[in-house]
Amino acid sequence: MSAIERLFFRRVPFWVVMLLLILGMIGALLFAWAAQRAADESAEATKLQQQALEVARVPEAMLRVLTEGIQGAAQPRILDYGGETGFVRRDPDFEDPGYLLVSAYNDGAGTGVVSLLRAGDEDPIHQWIPDIEAIHARSTDTEGTNLKRNYRAQHPLLTEDGGILVTSGEGPLTRIGRCSSVEWVTDRHFHHSIEWAPDGEHVHVPHVMDPPAVTLGLGPEGPLPLRDDGFAKVSLDGKIVEEWSVTDILLDNGYRGLLYGVGLYETDRTHLNDAEAVGIDDEFVESGDIMLSSRNLSTVFLYRPRTNEILWLRTGPWLNQHDVDYLGNGEFSIFGNDVVRMTPGKGRRITPHSAIWIYDVKTESVRRALELDEPDIAIPSQGLHTWLDNGDVFIDDARRLLRVAPDGAVRWEYTSPVGDDQIGALHWARYLRPDQVPEVLLNGRECS
């Protein structure tokens, strides 16, 4: 027997084996604690803890490759759903004249597809299928939400020629032509809403400032890590005309305590999920003012770019809200998720359901305008709403689209079916009046 064989087959006392096992378990626990601390509290983590996190992430790429190879077409955008799918009329006497611009996962295309539907009709009038390969060819971001199976085609915005503007939800802004050709890609990290500027020739889109416009926490220990959310004004040929940092705006207007002093510090400090321009002038607003929603601060505010001034700012009583709209006469509507944020995509409810709130600038008062108990909406994230001309509210809760009457009763609801008891996740749909739909999409012209 060789020396190596004798080493391998040498008898070892039982107490030595147990001691090694105990030390190994203690080491594994300490390593896991260090990596978890670096992941949860990166601003406070030591270099050793950050190195532990880096080591823990080494298998990630290999596991992703193995997972994709094993699962193949497994889709994170397919949701289990036990209810009736498609269009479901809850009020049989109500006829809706509007249209829906729906972004939903499509199993046939293997990605997010945008469909134009008449309210009440499940058959698309027109569809846009993003060419993911063409988008990737013009982008540096081809992973995560930008993978084909994950691509959301989020918050599609119709253009007059029948095209759309979309993002992946966390990636480049793309203009897609009427027949699904990729016309341009602006290769920046855009996210959440896409809204028209008042001139109709530009859009406002939240994005991540690159590089960050400001540095937080300067001092002997160095800067704090920061995802510096902002928003950009983008032309219809894909050029960024101007951009603003939300962090910078808050600091310039004296809200240092809001940035530093609310809860534990986190890298995604503001999490901007809506940047929407006011399109009218009245005694409370000026056309071009921007309504901003900061989810992680449970804060909404009105910003005037012309003077770099926050006209008003309100933190709560809504919690982790999405989507702020101006109703006129000094009233602003906010979709309150009203959940205590815990881990990504999850939260702890302190009220049974989400709600829509109204903030009245005239009286600086807040009221719950619509309880969402009958439609049973209680979502930890996402959420979009639009008040309609007759006082109804259109809501996207990421699973369903609903038209809700002023008393909370549901007139109709829509889900995008992909199979038995399954639906495609929704990614910020729009309700459109007939005059908001380009004629080119209604005249039956086919795409070759």
Buried (B, 14 or more C-beta within 10 A) or exposed (E): EEEEEEEEEEEEEEEEEEEEEEEEEEEEEEBEEBBBBBBEBBBEBEEEBBBBBEEBEEEEEEEEEEEEEEEEEEBEBBBEBEEEBEBBBBEEEBEBEBBBBBBBBBBEBBBBBBBBBBBBBEEBBBBBBBBBEBBBEBBEBBEEBBBBBBBBBBBBBBBEEBBBBBBBBBBBBBBBBBBBEBBBBBBBBBBBBBBBBBEEEBBBBBBBBEEBBBEBEEEEEEEBBBBBBBBBBBEBEBEBEEBBBBBBBBBEBEBEEBBEEBEEBBEBBBBBBBBBBBBEEEEBBBEBBBBBBBBBBBBBBBBBBEEEEBBBBBBBBBBBBBBBBBEEEBBBBBBBBBBEBEEEEEBEBEBEBBBBBBBBBEEEEBEBBBBBBBBEBBBBBBBBBBBBEEEBBBBBBBBBBBBBBEEEEBBBBBBBBBEEEBBBBBBBBBBBEEEEBBEBBBEEEEEE
